[in-house]
Structure formats: C-alpha cells, structure tokens
C-alpha cells in the first residue's frame, strides 16, 4: 500500500513540475501589468520604465507601466497584493513600501514577505538632501544653524508618510535636534515643491534629482551614501555630520504570493541578465544609481535585513505617521 501511495505521489510531483515548466515556457501569452506605486517623474518611475522595457524586449509581450500612487505607495502595493498570482500583475517595490511601512502602520493592508514573492532587486540609488535655492543654505552646518535660529520650524517635503524620504528626515531631526514641519506630497511633487520654494528642503533619489541639482534648481548639501558620488563630487556624505547615516532607495520586482516558481525564476533570470548589460549599467551610473539584479532569495534577505534596520530608526527617532 505504501509503495502504491509513493508511486502516486511521484507521478503527481512529476506532473506538477511538468505543468510548471510548460507554464513558464508559454508565459507570457498576453500583456503584463507592471504597477509602479508612485506617480510619473520620480526615481521609481524611471527605474520601473527601464525594467519594463527590458522585460518587454526579452518576453516578446507588452509590459504596461501602471502608475498607482497614493498613501505613500500603499495604494499601488496593496493592489498587487490582491491581484491574481498568475504572473500578469507585477509590482515595482522599493525601500519605503517594503521595509519602512511595517514599522509605521499598525494595520498595513499588505505584508511584504507573506503577500508577495520577491523576484529580483533591479537597482539602488542614494538620496541627496536638496534645499531651495531661495535660501542661503550651502552646507549641512548652514542647514542646522538656520533651522535652529528660525522662530518657526523649517518645512520639508516627502513623497508621503512612511516613505524613505520621510524617515530619513526624521532620522536627521532626531540626530541634530532641529525642528521641522513635515509636508507630505504625492510622489515626486515633494521635490518639485523644493524647486518652487514651497518647502525648505527634501530628500530625493539621485536618479530623480541629479539633473536638477546640476542645473542649479536646487542646492544639494549632502548625500546619503558612505562616500562621495563621482557624479556630485562636491557634495559630502551626510555621515560626515551624522555618524553611521546611510540610506538608499532600492527598487525591485515582486509578484503576488503563489505565483509559479518557474515564472518567478524566468523573470528573475531576465532581470538579472538585463541589469548586468553594459547599456543598463551605464544608464544607471549616468543617472546616479547602481544596477544590481539577483535571485529571489537574495531579494527576500534584503527585505528582512532592511526591515530590521528601519524599525530601529523608527524606534530611536520616534517617527509617527502624521
């Protein structure tokens, strides 16, 4: 009897593997929806469109970027968490929605590792601390002095409550003892607000802010990488002012939990290979980012490790959702 059961189980397993392989071989047979939970124009959108283009080239099917912003990325992320696990709805996840939100929201409508299957990290970019050119601020020392001397708190923008930019500023506030008022925007509009002089400062990914900093539309006073960037060699690391300060906005592709392992593996292989292509590497370097790639398990480890790190920042800074 046991031998018969074993034979049946083996046949079932072989059948499942064969079916999984056939699914991956035939996938995709229709267009793929690629949700970017931020509006057009920012770092997430830039990375998302490049990844979508490379997936489309390799898969031979249209990959449609769907910008679904709102609630600091929660709207678009939840949408994918509830989508069918068939490989035809993918998410461009990033630091804020995957590793910061769990520490800030008691009732987050998705669980980063339980509701998604990580596919591959695509790229990463440090942030620059940009101030309005209307202010007489040219360094971190100037910024801290100005913030402490003003009768009313300086304002700062972010792409939303719980974003990496929000938490990075809360870290800055707690470390320097300065007071600032948070003004949340939708996505890249927070950086546009700095350019327009609506707020005093904001963090922005190098990918999204490099061109504007070079053109003088904003003044970059610090960068969140460990060392200076060759693209902005005059901008010192924020770690020079705050020991251990390091923050990067990394971007990766995820699928709803339950998506076929074979489909996930196929997508991961394409993304990994694409990110190592010379044209993609050069494109990210030019824009201030770094092409990465990697396996699903490596991406899952990154999410776990970063979640722990930002949970500590939330605890120490006392950051809260406004």
Backbone bond lengths (Angstrom), bond angles and torsions (degrees), N, CA, C in turn:
res aa  C-N    CA-C-N  psi(-1)  N-CA   C-N-CA  omega(-1)  CA-C   N-CA-C  phi
1 X - - - 1.470 - - 1.532 110.78 -
2 X 1.349 115.30 -46.10 1.469 119.82 179.45 1.518 110.94 -60.51
3 X 1.340 116.07 -41.23 1.467 120.76 179.78 1.522 110.59 -62.04
4 X 1.323 116.53 -39.16 1.478 120.97 179.79 1.523 110.30 -65.16
5 X 1.349 115.48 -44.16 1.460 120.06 179.14 1.517 110.75 -61.47
6 X 1.344 116.84 -42.39 1.463 121.02 178.83 1.517 111.07 -60.15
7 X 1.331 116.51 -43.19 1.459 120.19 179.66 1.523 111.08 -62.30
8 X 1.349 115.52 -41.07 1.470 119.63 179.40 1.523 110.51 -63.58
9 X 1.364 115.78 -44.49 1.464 120.14 -179.92 1.518 111.59 -62.52
10 X 1.335 115.90 -40.37 1.464 119.86 179.43 1.525 109.84 -63.02
11 X 1.332 117.05 -42.94 1.466 120.87 179.96 1.532 110.93 -63.81
12 X 1.349 114.86 -40.18 1.464 118.89 178.90 1.523 110.89 -63.78
13 X 1.354 115.84 -45.22 1.469 120.34 179.98 1.523 111.61 -62.66
14 X 1.323 115.78 -43.45 1.467 120.07 178.42 1.513 110.03 -62.44
15 X 1.331 115.69 -41.12 1.459 119.54 179.26 1.511 112.42 -64.10
16 X 1.358 115.79 -40.79 1.463 119.80 178.52 1.517 111.53 -64.85
17 X 1.332 116.37 -42.54 1.462 120.46 178.94 1.516 111.33 -63.63
18 X 1.322 115.48 -41.64 1.463 119.86 178.96 1.516 110.31 -63.93
19 X 1.356 114.72 -42.19 1.457 118.35 179.55 1.510 111.68 -65.09
20 X 1.355 115.77 -39.75 1.462 120.56 178.33 1.518 110.72 -63.28
21 X 1.334 116.15 -42.26 1.462 119.45 179.07 1.513 111.91 -64.69
22 X 1.321 115.71 -39.95 1.474 119.37 179.23 1.517 110.41 -66.10
23 X 1.351 116.10 -37.70 1.459 120.22 179.28 1.525 110.75 -61.80
24 X 1.336 115.60 -44.79 1.462 119.64 179.87 1.517 111.11 -65.92
25 X 1.341 115.91 -37.40 1.461 120.10 -178.75 1.524 111.09 -65.96
26 X 1.324 116.56 -38.12 1.468 121.24 -178.67 1.521 113.18 -87.22
27 X 1.315 116.53 -9.30 1.465 121.21 -177.20 1.518 110.64 -86.34
28 X 1.347 116.78 136.48 1.462 128.23 -2.81 1.527 111.23 -95.66
29 X 1.299 116.37 151.36 1.463 121.37 178.87 1.524 111.44 -108.59
30 X 1.331 116.28 3.69 1.469 121.53 178.00 1.525 108.64 -155.58
31 X 1.324 118.66 169.70 1.462 120.94 -178.89 1.534 112.86 -58.91
32 X 1.332 115.08 150.53 1.468 122.80 179.30 1.521 109.35 -107.56
33 X 1.310 115.65 135.61 1.462 121.77 176.95 1.527 107.95 -93.95
34 X 1.322 116.22 123.12 1.464 121.85 -177.15 1.525 107.73 -115.84
35 X 1.325 116.38 103.21 1.459 121.79 -174.69 1.522 110.88 -84.44
36 X 1.327 116.03 124.21 1.463 123.38 173.08 1.522 106.05 -110.99
37 X 1.343 118.35 110.58 1.469 120.41 -173.27 1.524 114.62 -79.77
38 X 1.315 116.02 37.90 1.459 123.40 174.63 1.523 108.06 -142.25
39 X 1.330 117.84 155.45 1.469 120.09 179.37 1.521 111.62 -72.48
40 X 1.328 117.69 167.03 1.465 121.23 179.69 1.527 112.22 -61.13
41 X 1.333 115.79 149.68 1.458 121.10 171.02 1.506 116.20 109.70
42 X 1.327 118.43 -27.35 1.448 120.93 -177.20 1.514 113.23 -89.64
43 X 1.348 115.09 -175.16 1.459 120.29 -177.96 1.513 113.22 -60.45
44 X 1.346 117.43 -41.87 1.466 120.73 -179.50 1.520 110.94 -61.52
45 X 1.310 116.52 -41.19 1.462 120.59 -179.36 1.527 111.31 -67.61
46 X 1.322 116.42 -40.06 1.471 120.71 179.42 1.526 110.46 -62.60
47 X 1.347 115.90 -47.61 1.468 120.05 179.17 1.519 110.46 -65.39
48 X 1.332 116.70 -44.53 1.456 120.84 -178.21 1.510 113.11 -58.67
49 X 1.306 117.25 -42.15 1.468 120.40 -178.22 1.531 111.44 -70.72
50 X 1.315 117.24 -33.35 1.458 119.48 177.25 1.534 110.44 -69.52
51 X 1.337 116.57 -43.47 1.464 120.31 177.88 1.523 110.31 -63.38
52 X 1.329 116.97 -42.22 1.464 121.08 179.47 1.528 110.96 -61.04
53 X 1.322 116.33 -40.66 1.452 120.45 179.46 1.527 111.23 -62.76
54 X 1.346 116.24 -42.91 1.459 120.27 -179.20 1.530 111.57 -69.37
55 X 1.326 117.55 -38.01 1.460 120.35 176.37 1.526 110.51 -64.29
56 X 1.302 115.89 -41.87 1.464 120.57 -179.52 1.522 111.13 -63.24
57 X 1.317 116.63 -41.75 1.466 120.59 178.90 1.530 111.12 -62.51
58 X 1.327 116.31 -41.82 1.465 120.20 -175.77 1.526 113.14 -78.84
59 X 1.328 117.04 -33.98 1.460 121.09 -174.66 1.522 113.54 -90.83
60 X 1.332 116.96 -19.96 1.462 119.19 -179.82 1.511 113.24 73.38
61 X 1.321 117.55 16.90 1.458 122.61 176.00 1.524 109.19 -129.42
62 X 1.320 115.35 152.55 1.452 119.98 179.90 1.526 110.44 -66.44
63 X 1.343 116.32 134.02 1.461 122.54 174.62 1.524 106.61 -115.67
64 X 1.315 115.63 109.31 1.464 121.74 -171.35 1.522 110.21 -96.59
65 X 1.339 116.49 118.38 1.467 121.28 177.13 1.519 108.84 -76.58
66 X 1.330 115.86 126.08 1.460 122.79 -179.12 1.524 107.88 -119.56
67 X 1.339 116.97 101.80 1.460 121.48 179.39 1.522 109.53 -77.51
68 X 1.336 116.05 111.39 1.468 121.89 -179.63 1.524 109.21 -122.94
69 X 1.327 116.01 83.99 1.458 120.13 -177.30 1.521 110.41 -88.39
70 X 1.332 114.94 168.27 1.454 120.95 177.11 1.511 112.14 135.62
71 X 1.342 115.58 138.73 1.461 122.85 176.67 1.525 112.22 55.62
72 X 1.335 116.48 42.71 1.459 119.85 177.15 1.511 113.53 64.24
73 X 1.327 116.73 32.06 1.463 121.20 178.56 1.518 114.46 94.38
74 X 1.318 117.23 -7.12 1.467 120.85 -176.47 1.521 111.60 -66.46
75 X 1.333 117.05 -39.20 1.469 120.59 -176.01 1.528 111.39 -58.18
76 X 1.326 116.62 -53.68 1.463 120.03 -178.62 1.518 113.04 -68.23
77 X 1.336 116.73 -36.06 1.459 120.26 -179.59 1.525 111.14 -66.95
78 X 1.321 117.14 -43.24 1.466 120.59 178.37 1.529 110.75 -63.96
79 X 1.321 116.22 -36.97 1.465 120.28 179.59 1.523 110.83 -56.16
80 X 1.340 116.76 -44.51 1.465 120.41 -179.12 1.523 110.77 -72.70
81 X 1.329 117.57 -35.15 1.462 120.82 179.22 1.526 111.07 -59.75
82 X 1.323 116.50 -30.08 1.467 121.37 -177.60 1.530 112.79 -98.54
83 X 1.330 116.94 1.89 1.462 120.85 -178.39 1.528 110.93 -79.29
84 X 1.328 118.13 158.51 1.470 121.16 176.74 1.525 110.72 -59.03
85 X 1.326 116.05 141.32 1.471 121.06 -179.05 1.520 109.94 -87.78
86 X 1.326 115.36 62.23 1.468 120.12 -176.30 1.523 113.22 -116.43
87 X 1.335 117.28 4.74 1.455 120.80 178.58 1.516 114.32 85.56
88 X 1.336 117.19 1.49 1.465 119.36 -177.21 1.522 113.14 -104.30
89 X 1.329 116.99 4.39 1.462 122.16 169.77 1.518 107.20 -133.71
90 X 1.319 116.12 118.69 1.460 122.09 -178.72 1.527 109.43 -121.64
91 X 1.328 115.57 160.88 1.456 121.71 -178.94 1.515 110.65 -123.00
92 X 1.329 116.05 138.75 1.460 120.01 165.91 1.524 106.08 -93.92
93 X 1.332 116.17 99.86 1.457 120.53 178.20 1.517 110.74 -89.66
94 X 1.319 116.27 160.63 1.458 119.86 179.99 1.527 108.91 -151.02
95 X 1.308 115.99 175.86 1.455 122.68 -170.90 1.523 113.54 -47.94
96 X 1.325 116.84 -51.73 1.463 120.41 -174.42 1.512 114.28 -60.78
97 X 1.331 116.54 -51.72 1.468 119.31 -173.95 1.519 112.66 -72.69
98 X 1.339 117.56 -24.90 1.460 120.44 -175.08 1.523 114.24 -99.01
99 X 1.321 118.25 -31.27 1.466 118.89 -172.69 1.523 115.17 -123.68
100 X 1.324 118.55 -13.74 1.462 121.18 178.84 1.527 111.34 -102.14
101 X 1.322 116.59 -45.01 1.464 120.27 -177.88 1.531 114.12 -52.93
102 X 1.347 119.41 -38.47 1.471 118.53 -179.23 1.532 113.93 -59.94
103 X 1.333 117.49 -24.72 1.466 120.18 179.90 1.523 112.74 -89.92
104 X 1.318 116.94 -14.01 1.457 120.59 -176.13 1.526 113.93 -105.45
105 X 1.318 116.35 -22.72 1.465 120.55 -175.97 1.529 110.60 -113.41
106 X 1.314 116.27 121.00 1.457 119.79 178.59 1.525 111.91 -71.71
107 X 1.326 116.32 -29.62 1.461 120.60 -178.21 1.531 110.08 -125.65
108 X 1.304 116.60 58.95 1.458 121.48 178.03 1.531 108.63 -66.68
109 X 1.327 119.04 130.91 1.468 120.95 -174.43 1.530 114.59 -78.52
110 X 1.310 117.76 13.02 1.459 121.79 174.41 1.521 108.53 -152.12
111 X 1.321 116.75 158.96 1.467 122.70 177.00 1.529 106.95 -120.40
112 X 1.335 116.53 117.94 1.467 120.38 -171.04 1.525 115.49 -51.22
113 X 1.314 118.91 -46.21 1.464 120.07 -176.32 1.528 112.99 -96.83
114 X 1.321 116.68 -23.30 1.457 119.36 179.48 1.524 112.91 -82.60
115 X 1.342 117.49 -31.44 1.466 121.20 -176.00 1.524 113.88 -100.09
116 X 1.335 116.28 -6.56 1.468 119.85 -178.97 1.521 110.96 -130.71
117 X 1.302 114.74 155.79 1.461 122.17 169.30 1.527 107.48 -108.60
118 X 1.337 119.15 111.93 1.463 120.30 176.98 1.529 110.16 -61.40
119 X 1.314 116.67 137.76 1.462 121.61 179.34 1.528 110.02 -104.86
120 X 1.330 116.73 -61.06 1.460 120.42 179.84 1.511 110.52 -166.64
121 X 1.326 115.89 141.31 1.464 119.60 167.67 1.524 107.28 -69.04
122 X 1.312 116.72 142.72 1.462 120.04 178.65 1.527 111.16 -103.94
123 X 1.332 116.15 -54.73 1.469 119.46 -174.61 1.518 110.22 -156.82
124 X 1.322 115.59 169.46 1.462 121.41 177.44 1.519 109.18 -143.45
125 X 1.317 114.97 153.64 1.456 120.31 179.66 1.522 109.30 -149.23
126 X 1.338 118.22 132.52 1.460 119.41 173.07 1.527 109.70 -70.57
127 X 1.313 115.72 175.69 1.463 121.28 178.95 1.524 109.84 -107.93
128 X 1.300 115.61 154.69 1.457 120.24 168.29 1.525 107.74 -113.62
129 X 1.321 115.03 144.40 1.454 120.57 176.07 1.524 105.93 -92.39
130 X 1.335 115.26 110.66 1.457 120.89 -174.98 1.525 110.52 -107.55
131 X 1.322 116.34 135.54 1.464 121.04 177.09 1.518 108.92 -117.21
132 X 1.313 115.04 157.20 1.459 120.78 179.59 1.525 110.20 -65.10
133 X 1.331 116.78 136.18 1.469 119.66 177.86 1.526 112.61 -66.67
134 X 1.329 117.48 -11.77 1.459 121.35 179.15 1.532 111.35 -74.80
135 X 1.333 116.53 -15.13 1.459 120.65 -178.57 1.531 110.86 -97.48
136 X 1.308 115.98 153.26 1.470 121.92 178.68 1.531 109.27 -89.50
137 X 1.313 115.67 61.00 1.460 121.26 -178.08 1.528 108.48 -124.93
138 X 1.323 116.16 119.68 1.457 120.32 -177.98 1.525 113.64 -123.44
139 X 1.330 116.75 0.18 1.461 119.95 -177.91 1.520 109.25 -156.80
140 X 1.348 115.66 170.23 1.454 119.72 176.35 1.528 110.82 -64.13
141 X 1.319 116.57 -35.80 1.470 119.87 178.26 1.523 110.23 -62.21
142 X 1.330 116.11 -42.18 1.468 120.44 177.26 1.524 110.72 -62.55
143 X 1.319 115.87 -41.73 1.465 120.57 -177.85 1.527 110.86 -63.47
144 X 1.318 116.45 -48.05 1.464 120.36 -179.04 1.531 110.47 -63.80
145 X 1.322 116.49 -43.13 1.469 120.34 179.99 1.523 111.19 -63.58
146 X 1.340 116.13 -42.92 1.465 120.24 -179.41 1.526 110.89 -64.99
147 X 1.327 116.19 -42.95 1.459 119.96 -178.57 1.532 111.82 -64.85
148 X 1.336 116.87 -34.66 1.457 120.74 -178.31 1.525 112.68 -80.08
149 X 1.327 117.51 -22.16 1.465 120.38 -175.09 1.521 113.43 -93.93
150 X 1.315 117.23 -14.48 1.465 119.66 -176.59 1.526 111.32 -80.06
151 X 1.347 116.40 143.09 1.467 119.24 178.83 1.532 112.45 -68.36
152 X 1.318 115.94 -30.90 1.470 120.85 178.44 1.526 108.62 -113.16
153 X 1.331 118.21 144.49 1.465 120.16 -178.78 1.523 112.79 -59.94
154 X 1.319 116.24 144.13 1.453 121.37 173.09 1.530 108.89 -67.41
155 X 1.313 116.45 148.51 1.456 120.18 178.06 1.528 110.37 -96.31
156 X 1.324 115.95 148.90 1.461 120.08 173.52 1.523 109.36 -136.76
157 X 1.315 115.41 145.54 1.454 120.40 -179.95 1.511 111.72 -102.22
158 X 1.319 115.92 158.29 1.463 121.57 173.74 1.525 108.27 -151.15
159 X 1.338 117.00 162.41 1.474 119.63 178.41 1.525 113.62 -74.47
160 X 1.332 117.03 7.90 1.455 119.90 176.96 1.512 112.17 141.44
161 X 1.313 115.41 159.67 1.462 121.41 177.54 1.522 110.68 -58.84
162 X 1.309 115.88 131.00 1.453 120.27 177.72 1.510 115.03 88.44
163 X 1.318 117.36 -1.76 1.459 120.02 179.11 1.528 110.61 -73.03
164 X 1.325 116.44 162.16 1.461 120.70 176.03 1.519 110.37 -56.44
165 X 1.316 116.84 -39.07 1.460 122.14 -178.48 1.535 110.45 -64.37
166 X 1.324 116.18 -41.19 1.464 121.90 176.92 1.526 110.76 -61.97
167 X 1.333 116.55 -51.22 1.470 120.56 -177.68 1.528 111.55 -66.01
168 X 1.338 117.06 -36.77 1.463 119.57 178.95 1.530 110.36 -62.60
169 X 1.328 116.47 -38.40 1.464 119.27 178.80 1.520 111.10 -71.01
170 X 1.334 117.21 -36.84 1.462 119.66 176.61 1.529 110.79 -64.10
171 X 1.310 116.15 -37.20 1.469 121.23 175.35 1.529 109.44 -62.41
172 X 1.331 116.08 -45.58 1.464 121.74 177.94 1.534 110.88 -59.04
173 X 1.313 116.55 -44.82 1.464 121.00 -179.48 1.532 111.62 -62.02
174 X 1.324 116.07 -47.59 1.461 119.41 -176.58 1.526 111.58 -67.47
175 X 1.332 116.55 -31.80 1.467 120.37 -177.66 1.529 112.70 -78.23
176 X 1.320 117.22 -29.58 1.467 120.81 -176.17 1.528 113.13 -104.42
177 X 1.324 116.79 -15.56 1.458 120.13 -179.83 1.512 114.51 78.74
178 X 1.329 117.63 14.20 1.460 119.91 179.54 1.527 110.32 -89.05
179 X 1.326 115.10 158.06 1.452 121.14 177.88 1.525 109.78 -107.56
180 X 1.327 116.47 134.54 1.456 121.48 176.30 1.522 108.92 -144.33
181 X 1.307 115.77 151.40 1.458 121.76 179.90 1.518 110.00 -102.77
182 X 1.322 116.01 127.81 1.463 122.39 -177.56 1.530 110.75 -80.97
183 X 1.330 115.14 130.73 1.466 121.30 174.57 1.528 107.45 -123.28
184 X 1.340 118.21 98.85 1.469 120.02 -178.69 1.517 111.72 -77.11
185 X 1.320 115.85 142.31 1.461 123.23 176.83 1.525 108.69 -125.39
186 X 1.303 115.49 -179.71 1.456 120.66 172.32 1.518 108.34 -94.55
187 X 1.329 116.03 111.93 1.455 121.42 173.74 1.507 114.82 56.35
188 X 1.334 115.59 -134.05 1.460 123.12 -171.81 1.530 112.54 -66.39
189 X 1.332 117.54 -9.80 1.459 120.37 179.72 1.522 112.19 -62.21
190 X 1.336 116.98 -23.48 1.459 119.74 178.08 1.522 111.08 -65.58
191 X 1.323 116.41 -35.69 1.457 120.19 178.19 1.521 110.63 -76.32
192 X 1.323 116.58 -37.45 1.469 120.27 175.28 1.530 110.36 -59.71
193 X 1.339 116.15 -32.16 1.462 120.36 179.58 1.528 111.39 -67.15
194 X 1.335 117.06 -32.53 1.468 120.25 175.79 1.520 109.66 -67.83
195 X 1.327 116.10 -44.96 1.470 120.89 179.49 1.528 110.30 -58.22
196 X 1.341 115.53 -40.58 1.464 120.29 -177.63 1.524 112.88 -80.54
197 X 1.333 117.64 -8.92 1.451 120.81 -179.06 1.517 114.15 82.01
198 X 1.347 117.06 14.63 1.465 120.30 179.98 1.527 111.50 -73.91
199 X 1.333 116.64 -32.40 1.467 121.62 176.21 1.519 108.22 -129.39
200 X 1.331 115.66 160.98 1.458 119.70 -175.15 1.507 114.58 -75.05
201 X 1.336 117.04 -36.46 1.459 119.35 -175.52 1.525 110.23 -158.52
202 X 1.311 114.61 167.26 1.467 121.22 174.58 1.522 108.46 -166.65
203 X 1.317 115.27 149.71 1.455 120.26 168.94 1.520 107.93 -83.51
204 X 1.325 116.08 145.58 1.460 121.56 176.57 1.521 107.70 -147.19
205 X 1.318 117.34 145.81 1.461 119.50 178.03 1.524 109.09 -64.29
206 X 1.319 116.18 147.95 1.460 120.01 178.27 1.531 109.92 -59.07
207 X 1.333 116.04 -37.13 1.467 120.03 178.99 1.523 110.81 -56.47
208 X 1.336 117.16 -41.82 1.457 120.38 -177.26 1.521 114.32 -86.82
209 X 1.343 118.00 -24.46 1.460 119.57 -171.94 1.512 116.81 -109.56
210 X 1.330 117.56 -8.17 1.463 120.60 -174.00 1.522 112.79 -57.31
211 X 1.308 117.05 -51.00 1.475 121.25 -177.47 1.517 111.40 -58.36
212 X 1.327 116.83 -41.67 1.465 120.93 -177.83 1.524 111.25 -70.57
213 X 1.338 116.83 -36.15 1.465 119.92 178.11 1.527 110.33 -66.41
214 X 1.325 116.15 -42.77 1.464 120.10 179.58 1.521 111.81 -65.33
215 X 1.337 116.34 -32.28 1.460 120.64 -178.27 1.525 112.33 -82.44
216 X 1.349 117.22 -5.19 1.456 120.68 178.38 1.515 114.15 82.42
217 X 1.324 117.47 11.17 1.473 119.68 178.47 1.526 110.90 -72.13
218 X 1.333 115.77 -24.60 1.462 122.02 173.27 1.522 107.73 -138.33
219 X 1.327 115.87 163.21 1.451 121.27 174.76 1.522 108.37 -107.50
220 X 1.334 116.85 117.96 1.461 121.37 177.08 1.517 108.40 -86.13
221 X 1.327 117.05 116.81 1.472 119.82 -176.34 1.522 112.55 -105.06
222 X 1.355 117.74 -13.15 1.466 119.68 178.60 1.521 109.15 -162.69
223 X 1.323 115.79 160.09 1.456 122.51 177.08 1.530 107.97 -129.62
224 X 1.327 117.34 148.12 1.468 119.83 -172.55 1.524 114.12 -93.84
225 X 1.316 118.12 11.03 1.465 120.98 173.92 1.525 109.57 -83.30
226 X 1.347 116.55 166.01 1.461 120.66 -179.55 1.520 112.10 -66.15
227 X 1.329 115.63 -34.24 1.464 120.64 -176.92 1.532 109.96 -126.42
228 X 1.292 116.20 169.19 1.462 120.50 177.33 1.525 110.47 -64.23
229 X 1.322 115.10 149.92 1.454 120.18 177.03 1.523 109.57 -90.49
230 X 1.334 117.87 137.67 1.464 119.51 176.80 1.525 112.52 -64.07
231 X 1.326 116.21 -17.84 1.461 120.06 178.71 1.525 111.79 -80.93
232 X 1.347 116.04 -26.49 1.461 121.51 177.98 1.534 108.06 -134.89
233 X 1.314 117.37 64.85 1.472 120.79 -172.60 1.520 113.98 -63.27
234 X 1.322 117.21 -19.61 1.464 120.33 -179.20 1.531 112.57 -83.11
235 X 1.328 116.95 -8.75 1.465 121.09 -176.19 1.534 110.16 -96.13
236 X 1.327 118.67 118.06 1.473 120.97 -176.78 1.531 111.99 -78.84
237 X 1.326 117.16 154.46 1.470 120.26 175.06 1.530 110.79 -65.30
238 X 1.301 116.66 143.48 1.461 120.32 176.68 1.524 110.65 -63.75
239 X 1.335 116.16 -23.83 1.467 121.04 177.64 1.530 111.79 -62.38
240 X 1.338 117.59 -19.06 1.462 119.81 175.66 1.524 110.87 -66.93
241 X 1.338 115.61 -26.36 1.462 121.15 179.94 1.525 111.72 -99.25
242 X 1.347 115.40 -40.25 1.464 121.81 -178.98 1.524 108.00 -120.82
243 X 1.318 117.27 107.55 1.464 121.25 -176.22 1.533 111.75 -57.06
244 X 1.324 114.90 131.19 1.463 120.17 176.28 1.509 115.07 82.68
245 X 1.331 117.33 1.15 1.469 119.19 -178.77 1.521 109.82 -72.11
246 X 1.318 115.79 120.15 1.461 121.23 176.84 1.527 108.38 -152.50
247 X 1.312 116.75 130.07 1.462 121.31 179.69 1.517 109.19 -147.24
248 X 1.304 115.74 136.80 1.466 120.50 177.77 1.512 109.38 -136.64
249 X 1.300 115.24 140.74 1.449 120.69 174.39 1.519 107.03 -94.99
250 X 1.333 116.76 104.20 1.452 119.71 177.84 1.522 109.14 -102.30
251 X 1.306 114.91 152.30 1.458 121.93 -174.52 1.526 109.17 -127.76
252 X 1.320 116.71 137.14 1.455 119.89 179.72 1.518 111.71 -149.41
253 X 1.307 115.51 164.12 1.468 121.64 -177.95 1.525 109.47 -99.42
254 X 1.336 115.12 135.22 1.455 121.44 177.08 1.525 109.54 -132.11
255 X 1.322 115.88 156.72 1.455 122.98 176.14 1.520 108.51 -123.17
256 X 1.333 118.23 158.45 1.465 119.53 175.88 1.527 111.07 -58.58
257 X 1.323 117.16 143.28 1.465 121.90 178.24 1.529 109.98 -56.49
258 X 1.317 115.46 135.10 1.455 120.87 -178.45 1.511 113.12 103.17
259 X 1.327 117.08 -7.20 1.468 120.30 176.50 1.532 109.15 -62.38
260 X 1.315 116.40 140.28 1.469 122.18 -177.81 1.524 111.87 -49.65
261 X 1.339 116.05 133.78 1.462 120.91 176.97 1.524 111.37 -57.99
262 X 1.327 115.70 -36.98 1.465 119.53 -178.76 1.525 111.19 -66.81
263 X 1.340 116.55 -39.12 1.463 120.38 178.11 1.527 109.95 -67.50
264 X 1.335 116.54 -43.46 1.469 121.12 178.29 1.524 110.17 -59.88
265 X 1.328 116.71 -44.79 1.465 121.10 179.89 1.524 111.13 -62.49
266 X 1.328 116.31 -39.19 1.465 120.58 -179.72 1.527 110.12 -65.15
267 X 1.323 116.67 -44.90 1.460 120.73 179.28 1.523 111.28 -65.31
268 X 1.340 116.51 -42.03 1.463 120.39 179.98 1.523 111.51 -62.25
269 X 1.311 116.06 -40.23 1.467 120.32 179.78 1.525 110.71 -63.76
270 X 1.328 116.37 -42.61 1.471 120.63 -179.76 1.530 110.44 -65.33
271 X 1.334 116.13 -46.49 1.466 119.66 -178.48 1.521 110.72 -64.53
272 X 1.341 116.43 -44.29 1.461 119.99 179.49 1.516 112.09 -59.55
273 X 1.332 116.08 -45.04 1.464 120.71 179.69 1.523 110.94 -66.43
274 X 1.328 116.55 -40.89 1.468 120.92 -178.74 1.527 111.33 -64.20
275 X 1.343 116.06 -40.63 1.460 119.85 -177.44 1.528 112.39 -69.42
276 X 1.334 116.63 -19.30 1.458 120.10 178.70 1.531 112.81 -93.73
277 X 1.326 116.24 -3.61 1.463 120.08 178.20 1.533 109.63 -67.46
278 X 1.324 116.47 141.81 1.465 120.66 -175.70 1.528 112.78 -58.40
279 X 1.332 117.17 -40.10 1.463 119.28 -177.55 1.524 111.55 -65.94
280 X 1.348 116.44 -36.93 1.460 120.12 179.35 1.526 110.28 -71.62
281 X 1.323 117.28 -44.49 1.465 120.65 177.88 1.526 111.10 -56.88
282 X 1.338 115.44 -47.09 1.456 120.21 -179.02 1.520 111.60 -64.53
283 X 1.335 115.67 -36.88 1.463 119.96 179.14 1.527 110.54 -62.90
284 X 1.332 117.14 -46.03 1.459 119.65 -179.42 1.526 111.66 -68.43
285 X 1.314 117.41 -41.11 1.461 120.30 178.16 1.520 109.98 -60.08
286 X 1.305 116.09 -42.33 1.469 121.21 179.15 1.523 111.21 -61.63
287 X 1.340 115.85 -36.99 1.461 120.58 -177.59 1.523 113.29 -89.14
288 X 1.338 117.26 -4.23 1.451 119.44 178.44 1.506 115.11 95.96
289 X 1.314 117.54 16.68 1.459 121.14 178.86 1.518 111.43 -117.81
290 X 1.311 115.20 -173.22 1.462 121.13 178.77 1.522 108.77 -138.22
291 X 1.331 117.09 122.75 1.458 121.31 175.22 1.522 108.40 -73.65
292 X 1.338 117.31 136.66 1.462 119.79 -174.31 1.526 112.10 -122.05
293 X 1.331 118.37 -72.16 1.459 120.57 -172.84 1.524 109.90 78.89
294 X 1.327 116.59 179.70 1.462 119.68 179.87 1.511 111.79 143.01
295 X 1.323 115.73 178.10 1.452 121.82 -175.85 1.528 111.28 -90.12
296 X 1.334 117.25 163.86 1.471 120.38 175.54 1.527 112.57 -57.25
297 X 1.327 118.13 -40.84 1.462 120.54 -178.49 1.529 111.33 -67.83
298 X 1.320 117.59 -36.32 1.467 120.68 177.29 1.527 110.45 -65.11
299 X 1.325 116.18 -39.57 1.461 120.35 178.57 1.526 109.89 -66.04
300 X 1.326 117.56 -41.83 1.463 121.05 178.55 1.529 110.76 -61.35
301 X 1.326 117.40 -40.47 1.469 121.38 178.07 1.523 111.03 -63.71
302 X 1.327 116.75 -40.11 1.461 120.99 178.83 1.528 110.16 -61.36
303 X 1.325 116.57 -44.34 1.462 120.65 -179.81 1.530 110.21 -61.49
304 X 1.319 117.38 -45.08 1.473 121.14 179.86 1.535 111.10 -61.47
305 X 1.322 116.61 -48.27 1.469 120.65 -176.76 1.527 112.14 -66.17
306 X 1.323 116.65 -42.48 1.459 120.14 -179.56 1.527 111.51 -68.96
307 X 1.323 116.93 -33.09 1.465 120.53 177.73 1.523 110.23 -61.55
308 X 1.317 117.05 -42.06 1.468 121.28 178.09 1.528 110.55 -64.00
309 X 1.317 116.57 -43.96 1.471 119.78 -176.43 1.526 111.55 -64.53
310 X 1.351 116.88 -44.86 1.455 119.04 -177.59 1.516 112.18 -74.95
311 X 1.324 117.16 -24.94 1.466 119.69 173.97 1.526 109.96 -62.69
312 X 1.325 116.16 -37.50 1.460 120.38 177.92 1.524 111.00 -68.42
313 X 1.345 117.40 -39.29 1.467 120.51 176.67 1.516 110.25 -62.03
314 X 1.318 117.13 -42.76 1.468 121.02 178.12 1.522 110.19 -60.82
315 X 1.319 116.64 -43.36 1.468 120.85 -178.73 1.528 111.55 -64.21
316 X 1.328 116.00 -48.17 1.476 120.47 -175.86 1.522 111.24 -69.61
317 X 1.333 117.06 -41.58 1.456 120.91 -176.29 1.524 112.77 -78.37
318 X 1.332 115.66 -22.33 1.463 119.12 -176.50 1.512 112.01 72.11
319 X 1.326 117.14 22.58 1.465 121.53 -177.70 1.526 110.38 -60.60
320 X 1.316 115.39 143.37 1.454 121.95 177.96 1.524 109.50 -136.05
321 X 1.296 115.80 156.62 1.459 119.66 172.88 1.518 108.13 -75.85
322 X 1.333 116.12 126.09 1.485 120.48 -176.67 1.525 110.00 -67.96
